[in-house]
Amino acid sequence: MSKYSNEFKLKVIEFYQKENYGVKYVADYFNIPSSELVRRWIKKYEKHGISGIIKNKKSSYDGKFKQSVVEYMHNNHLSCVETAFHFNIGHRDIVDKWERIYYEEGPQALYEERRGRNKNMSSKPRKKKLAKENEEDLIEEVQRLRMENAYLKKLQALVQERTKPKQSKK
């Protein structure tokens, strides 16, 4: 949901047109932090009418439209901002993303649906189950290594015990 309602935007634009104040004054009057936002609303309203300021409910565009937008931008040497304004697309980042896809992956990549999670993505990597024989061998090896470790600790304790009396006699 957008921060400002469509009615509020219309009210701001009408105030700007009727009162003949500057964009900065209008932004301050309505407590809008950026005068650039008001300027953008006014330009969209002048170019596209009410449909220019109403948030576009269309959340996806077909590949043919995306391709035509990028090619129009390229042929007319327009920026992403100007192109988004011309086609009444919500934000310049959308056009920027389409342009990147077009030049990196080719025009056919614009026809692919890219929203949501990747279908090949799994939630957690699965552990491979070992064969019963391999599992038993590993358990036996762990037990043998534990016994060997315990034996070496006892041996080291005995060696230290024998060397202590010799050192104390000095």
Backbone torsions as a table, in degrees:
resi	resn	phi	psi	omega
1	MET	NA	139.2	-178.5
2	SER	-78.2	158.9	-176.6
3	LYS	-69.6	-35.2	-177.5
4	TYR	-112.7	135.0	-179.3
5	SER	-74.8	161.5	179.0
6	ASN	-63.5	-37.1	178.9
7	GLU	-63.6	-41.3	179.3
8	PHE	-63.6	-43.4	179.3
9	LYS	-60.5	-44.7	178.0
10	LEU	-61.3	-40.0	179.4
11	LYS	-62.2	-42.7	179.0
12	VAL	-64.2	-44.4	-178.6
13	ILE	-65.1	-43.4	178.8
14	GLU	-62.9	-40.5	177.4
15	PHE	-61.2	-43.9	179.5
16	TYR	-60.8	-44.7	-176.3
17	GLN	-72.7	-38.0	-176.5
18	LYS	-78.4	-41.5	-171.6
19	GLU	-88.3	-13.3	179.7
20	ASN	57.1	38.9	174.3
21	TYR	-93.4	165.9	177.0
22	GLY	-76.5	164.8	-177.2
23	VAL	-64.0	-40.3	-178.9
24	LYS	-63.4	-43.4	179.0
25	TYR	-62.5	-42.7	-179.5
26	VAL	-63.0	-42.1	179.4
27	ALA	-63.1	-43.0	178.4
28	ASP	-66.4	-40.3	-178.8
29	TYR	-60.4	-39.7	-178.6
30	PHE	-97.6	10.5	179.8
31	ASN	56.5	44.5	175.5
32	ILE	-98.6	125.1	-172.2
33	PRO	-64.7	-26.5	-176.2
34	SER	-123.9	125.3	176.4
35	SER	-71.5	-22.0	178.0
36	GLU	-63.5	-35.3	178.3
37	LEU	-63.3	-44.4	177.9
38	VAL	-63.8	-42.1	178.9
39	ARG	-60.2	-40.9	179.8
40	ARG	-65.4	-42.2	178.1
41	TRP	-60.6	-43.3	-178.0
42	ILE	-64.6	-44.6	179.8
43	LYS	-63.1	-43.0	179.7
44	LYS	-65.3	-39.2	179.7
45	TYR	-65.7	-41.8	179.9
46	GLU	-66.8	-34.6	-177.4
47	LYS	-83.1	-45.0	-171.1
48	HIS	-113.5	-4.4	-177.9
49	GLY	77.9	-153.9	-177.9
50	ILE	-62.5	-35.5	-179.5
51	SER	-64.0	-19.0	179.0
52	GLY	-73.1	-28.5	-178.5
53	ILE	-101.8	-15.6	177.2
54	ILE	-73.6	133.4	-179.3
55	LYS	-60.8	130.9	-177.7
56	ASN	-71.2	118.0	-179.6
57	LYS	-74.4	-17.9	-178.0
58	LYS	-73.6	113.0	-175.3
59	SER	-96.3	-8.8	177.9
60	SER	-139.1	147.6	179.9
61	TYR	-120.7	150.0	179.1
62	ASP	-77.8	162.0	-175.9
63	GLY	-61.8	-35.2	-179.7
64	LYS	-63.5	-42.0	178.7
65	PHE	-65.0	-44.8	179.6
66	LYS	-59.0	-45.5	-179.6
67	GLN	-63.2	-42.2	-179.7
68	SER	-66.3	-35.0	178.2
69	VAL	-64.4	-47.6	-178.6
70	VAL	-65.3	-42.1	179.9
71	GLU	-68.1	-37.0	176.2
72	TYR	-62.4	-43.9	179.3
73	MET	-60.9	-43.3	-178.5
74	HIS	-68.8	-46.0	-177.4
75	ASN	-66.1	-33.7	-177.9
76	ASN	-99.0	4.7	178.0
77	HIS	53.9	51.3	-179.5
78	LEU	-103.4	157.9	174.6
79	SER	-83.6	172.2	177.9
80	CYS	-64.6	-36.6	179.7
81	VAL	-64.4	-47.0	-179.3
82	GLU	-64.7	-38.4	-179.8
83	THR	-68.0	-44.5	178.2
84	ALA	-61.3	-38.5	177.8
85	PHE	-65.4	-43.0	-178.0
86	HIS	-63.4	-42.2	-177.1
87	PHE	-93.6	3.2	-179.7
88	ASN	57.1	47.9	176.3
89	ILE	-95.5	139.9	-171.4
90	GLY	-49.9	-46.7	-174.8
91	HIS	-145.4	152.6	-177.7
92	ARG	-66.0	-27.1	-178.9
93	ASP	-62.3	-29.9	178.7
94	ILE	-64.2	-46.9	179.7
95	VAL	-66.3	-38.6	179.0
96	ASP	-61.2	-41.8	178.8
97	LYS	-65.4	-42.5	178.5
98	TRP	-62.7	-40.9	-179.6
99	GLU	-63.9	-43.1	179.2
100	ARG	-61.7	-45.4	179.2
101	ILE	-62.7	-42.5	-178.0
102	TYR	-59.9	-45.7	-175.6
103	TYR	-84.1	-25.9	179.7
104	GLU	-86.2	-39.7	-172.5
105	GLU	-115.3	-9.4	179.4
106	GLY	98.9	163.0	-176.3
107	PRO	-63.1	-28.9	-178.5
108	GLN	-67.7	-23.3	-179.9
109	ALA	-67.9	-21.3	178.8
110	LEU	-70.8	-17.4	-178.7
111	TYR	-83.8	-10.1	-178.3
112	GLU	-83.1	144.1	175.4
113	GLU	-82.6	126.4	-174.4
114	ARG	-118.7	3.4	-177.8
115	ARG	-83.4	154.7	176.3
116	GLY	85.6	-172.7	-178.6
117	ARG	-79.5	154.3	175.9
118	ASN	-68.3	135.1	-176.9
119	LYS	-69.1	-25.4	-179.2
120	ASN	-83.5	-6.6	-175.5
121	MET	-78.7	129.6	176.8
122	SER	-104.2	157.0	-175.0
123	SER	-70.1	-45.8	179.4
124	LYS	-138.5	145.2	175.3
125	PRO	-67.9	133.8	-177.6
126	ARG	-83.6	138.9	176.8
127	LYS	-82.5	138.1	177.8
128	LYS	-80.4	134.7	177.6
129	LYS	-83.0	135.6	179.0
130	LEU	-84.1	157.6	175.4
131	ALA	-66.5	153.0	-177.0
132	LYS	-57.3	-39.5	-178.7
133	GLU	-66.0	-43.7	179.5
134	ASN	-63.1	-39.8	-180.0
135	GLU	-64.0	-43.0	178.9
136	GLU	-64.8	-40.9	177.8
137	ASP	-61.6	-41.9	180.0
138	LEU	-66.1	-39.7	178.8
139	ILE	-63.8	-44.0	178.3
140	GLU	-61.8	-41.8	-179.8
141	GLU	-64.7	-39.4	178.0
142	VAL	-63.9	-42.9	179.2
143	GLN	-63.6	-42.2	179.5
144	ARG	-62.9	-43.0	-179.7
145	LEU	-66.9	-34.1	176.5
146	ARG	-66.3	-41.5	178.4
147	MET	-64.7	-42.5	179.5
148	GLU	-63.1	-41.0	178.8
149	ASN	-63.7	-44.3	178.8
150	ALA	-62.9	-42.3	179.2
151	TYR	-60.6	-44.7	-179.2
152	LEU	-66.2	-35.4	178.0
153	LYS	-65.2	-43.1	178.9
154	LYS	-64.7	-41.4	179.4
155	LEU	-62.2	-43.2	179.7
156	GLN	-64.3	-38.2	178.4
157	ALA	-64.4	-40.8	178.0
158	LEU	-64.7	-41.6	179.9
159	VAL	-64.3	-40.8	179.3
160	GLN	-67.4	-34.5	179.9
161	GLU	-66.7	-37.9	180.0
162	ARG	-71.2	-34.3	-176.8
163	THR	-81.7	-18.0	-179.8
164	LYS	-64.2	-48.3	-177.9
165	PRO	-62.3	-35.3	179.6
166	LYS	-64.0	-38.5	-178.5
167	GLN	-73.1	-32.1	-178.1
168	SER	-73.9	-24.1	-179.5
169	LYS	-71.8	-24.5	-176.8
170	LYS	-66.8	NA	NA
